[in-house]
């Protein structure tokens, strides 16, 4: 799924989740002729309770190979990925949007 600027959304992970792995016969293609020449890991934190002394011990492992798997993976995203939330609001709502024809 394109997000503009040639970006593609692949995997979502959150602290406390058990993580996941690709099935043995599938993977995400990047490099070579895939059109994807780099990847980026973004980490977003929240501490609404302003707790002190919190430590992040999360991590991730990524395996690469030159032996392509038989099937390419993809991600179906339902809903909006991009929000412009004004600062200082105690709540925020969003509604459905229309697809351009």
C-alpha positions, 0 to 999 in steps of 0.5 A: 500500500503506497503512502505517498513519496514511495513509502510502503507500510509493512508491519505494525508492532506495539509494546506488550504484543507477542510479535510475529513472524512471516510464514515459512513460504512467504516474505517481504521483498526489498532491494534488487528489482523490488523498487524498495531500496531502504527500510526504516524502523519508527518507534513511537512512545507515549507516557500519558501518566508521566511515570518516571523510571520507565525502561524500554527493553523491546527489540526486533530481529530481521532476517534477510536472504538472497533466496526468495520465498515462493510467495510475497507478503503484503499488508491490508490496511483498513482505516486511516494511517495518517492523522493531523491531531491538533495539540492540547485537545482532550479528545479527537474524532475522525470520520469516514472519508470518500474515495476519489473517483 
